[in-house]
């Protein structure tokens, strides 16, 4: 990594970070054709050589055919091809993204706008999924899903946290398999990832108080990387002080089985250059030269094939020219297509609710009413202030964009940092009496270490994450600097679903995201909003703020009106993009279960699902770490099932 000279480093601190109480340097208001946002237009998708990623119109036979090149699929491909005699195909609708910060960076790489003029949509790498209207407010939501090698790990916010001990014990009990208990599953969480401690010098001011649980990572883990950005946002610095003043204690880290507290959050990031570490840059790069791995890019699986004994024998696929061909699997087909497309693939292949399949004249292979059901996702409501330091609200400012790009090229600055602070807590005592008896009873059933809330400071105006009815910013003049707080619930009670309205897998799935379907979530988010306001109005925040609350504002949503706060929550609920459980894991006697504890689809043979859709429920925190861990575990199960042996302590890539 290129290190800046002391002069440049000093400039970097004063301009990109700004000390607390420092004012924003004067900058001209002018139209700006070049900006961080505009760089999306310059970032094209490109494939790699034909010897490494191939499309073929000829039916080909493999041992394993994996559908989906995201975290689950590429981790399985990496581990299964360790045996050079095992032939693996990965079928991916997208391809490999061209290296540029727009795909390495989380903060600008995710947009909820659905507008064909918006370059952030990038249909080359996003399915442009639009949900059904949310029942509570009638809005539709754009739900970004990575259509590329790496999947959503290549374009999300890169936060790396693990669930709690209690959550994993709940998983183990739900599926009647104690291998999912924390102590037993922990080696698989470690296996995929290598941790690098933060560079306190490069992170800059007020970063020496960072705490991290390096002992929760293995020194031989990898190839995925985890660490911290060489940047600390001023917003995070002030917020950390404010939340500690509210009584939230510093956490020792978020990867050793506990989540409660306030602390800087690890990211999937390479310490060498501060670029994103994802399934493509880690798992695929570690296996791409293996001759027994073939990736079919720009290819979509259209159906899983079964023989008369209900054994999966391969898939039908469609390539970039819409030519169809067959891939045969001599051992197994593994769906890693994600929380929306794994259930869709099962349904168009004859596995799912009989009524849905019969209505579409799809031959029934296995009646599994749980396919596509049980969708769970975290949602949040936001609060935004104008702040006295630079944030990514400056995306239309040429001077800021040039400096940010220059810093990023040296592994420094605001573009290395998608999100940097997290606050997890239960229901604050002063709000307990606000909860209905029904909500109190439901929360009491959760493990005692399960946080109810997560708060995330965001270096942006949260209005950019609004629903499909919103439009992207069109003003190209210098904007004020905004900082926001996303106030979310980690234990939502609402459930959504994924269904189909066509027998063709080339059509999009029907997604009911389910936000606020359960009144208890409105109740909990109302408290989250009030708690977020407590943090913003702490004296510790005052030096960072310019004026009163910008959005929604006390005039529109006064503190004194519970009705106004409730209405704001309903009208402005937003996604955190952590959906799970649409092919949920469970026991054989659970009619809603789709896969067993070995990720095998119930009712057929030779078919597994290995992605977040297989989770029995959504874990607290962020889900990506557990997807990698699940894939590591299932890879060992597959090896054991097919006589290759099992070695859960070997962390070699």
HELIX and SHEET records of a PDB file:
HELIX    1   1 UNK A    6  UNK A   12  1                                   7    
HELIX    2   2 UNK A   13  UNK A   17  3                                   5    
HELIX    3   3 UNK A   39  UNK A   42  1                                   4    
HELIX    4   4 UNK A   71  UNK A   80  1                                  10    
HELIX    5   5 UNK A  101  UNK A  104  1                                   4    
HELIX    6   6 UNK A  151  UNK A  154  5                                   4    
HELIX    7   7 UNK A  165  UNK A  175  1                                  11    
HELIX    8   8 UNK A  178  UNK A  180  5                                   3    
HELIX    9   9 UNK A  182  UNK A  191  1                                  10    
HELIX   10  10 UNK A  200  UNK A  203  1                                   4    
HELIX   11  11 UNK A  214  UNK A  216  5                                   3    
HELIX   12  12 UNK A  234  UNK A  245  1                                  12    
HELIX   13  13 UNK A  280  UNK A  284  3                                   5    
HELIX   14  14 UNK A  285  UNK A  287  1                                   3    
HELIX   15  15 UNK A  338  UNK A  348  1                                  11    
HELIX   16  16 UNK A  354  UNK A  359  1                                   6    
HELIX   17  17 UNK A  392  UNK A  394  5                                   3    
HELIX   18  18 UNK A  398  UNK A  409  1                                  12    
HELIX   19  19 UNK A  414  UNK A  416  5                                   3    
HELIX   20  20 UNK A  429  UNK A  434  5                                   6    
HELIX   21  21 UNK A  437  UNK A  443  1                                   7    
HELIX   22  22 UNK A  462  UNK A  465  5                                   4    
HELIX   23  23 UNK A  519  UNK A  536  1                                  18    
HELIX   24  24 UNK A  539  UNK A  544  5                                   6    
HELIX   25  25 UNK A  562  UNK A  571  1                                  10    
HELIX   26  26 UNK A  612  UNK A  614  5                                   3    
HELIX   27  27 UNK A  624  UNK A  641  1                                  18    
SHEET    1   A 6 UNK A 293  UNK A 296  0                                        
SHEET    2   A 6 UNK A  88  UNK A  91  1                                        
SHEET    3   A 6 UNK A  60  UNK A  67  1                                        
SHEET    4   A 6 UNK A 324  UNK A 335  1                                        
SHEET    5   A 6 UNK A 312  UNK A 318 -1                                        
SHEET    6   A 6 UNK A 300  UNK A 306 -1                                        
SHEET    1   B 5 UNK A 293  UNK A 296  0                                        
SHEET    2   B 5 UNK A  88  UNK A  91  1                                        
SHEET    3   B 5 UNK A  60  UNK A  67  1                                        
SHEET    4   B 5 UNK A 324  UNK A 335  1                                        
SHEET    5   B 5 UNK A 607  UNK A 609  1                                        
SHEET    1   C 2 UNK A 129  UNK A 130  0                                        
SHEET    2   C 2 UNK A 142  UNK A 143 -1                                        
SHEET    1   D 2 UNK A 193  UNK A 195  0                                        
SHEET    2   D 2 UNK A 224  UNK A 226  1                                        
SHEET    1   E 6 UNK A 261  UNK A 264  0                                        
SHEET    2   E 6 UNK A 421  UNK A 425 -1                                        
SHEET    3   E 6 UNK A 453  UNK A 458 -1                                        
SHEET    4   E 6 UNK A 482  UNK A 489 -1                                        
SHEET    5   E 6 UNK A 379  UNK A 387 -1                                        
SHEET    6   E 6 UNK A 545  UNK A 551 -1                                        
SHEET    1   F 6 UNK A 261  UNK A 264  0                                        
SHEET    2   F 6 UNK A 421  UNK A 425 -1                                        
SHEET    3   F 6 UNK A 453  UNK A 458 -1                                        
SHEET    4   F 6 UNK A 482  UNK A 489 -1                                        
SHEET    5   F 6 UNK A 379  UNK A 387 -1                                        
SHEET    6   F 6 UNK A 574  UNK A 575 -1                                        
SHEET    1   G 2 UNK A 351  UNK A 352  0                                        
SHEET    2   G 2 UNK A 366  UNK A 367  1                                        
SHEET    1   H 2 UNK A 497  UNK A 499  0                                        
SHEET    2   H 2 UNK A 510  UNK A 512 -1                                        
END                                                                             
